[in-house]
Amino acid sequence: MQTVENVELDIAVVIGRSVMPIHHLLRMGRGAVIELNANENDEVEILANNFPVARGQVVVQGKRIQVEVTSLLKKPETIRRRFANEQQKTEQAI
């Protein structure tokens, strides 16, 4: 059990996404605002090592921002979602 406790994961929370031409990104400077396709009450996606594992809700308490896990994704669902996202990225690149 001790070896499992020492495994490190990169945890990320996706609050929204945006698509823009690279030249817009290159022109952005400090303080630039990127508009996301999300609302304040939307569920967020929780990733472990860039793999979707759960969904959650953003909770703001004073100066702290937290994410409450609302559901864990079943393995087949996460695999299907990742495949769909990769396929969508490929279609956008074409």
Residue pairs with C-beta under 8 A, 6 or more apart in sequence:
9 48
9 49
10 47
10 48
10 49
10 50
11 46
11 47
11 48
12 46
12 47
12 50
13 44
13 45
13 46
13 47
13 56
13 58
13 67
14 44
14 45
14 46
14 47
15 36
15 38
15 42
15 44
15 58
16 36
16 37
16 38
16 42
17 36
17 37
17 38
18 34
18 35
18 36
18 37
19 92
20 34
28 34
40 58
41 57
43 55
43 56
43 57
43 70
44 55
44 56
44 57
44 58
44 67
45 52
45 55
46 52
46 53
46 54
46 55
46 56
46 67
46 69
47 53
51 78
51 82
52 73
52 78
52 81
52 82
53 72
53 73
53 78
54 69
54 70
54 71
54 72
54 73
55 69
55 70
55 71
55 73
56 67
56 68
56 69
56 70
57 67
57 68
57 70
58 65
58 66
58 67
58 68
59 65
59 66
59 67
59 68
60 66
73 81
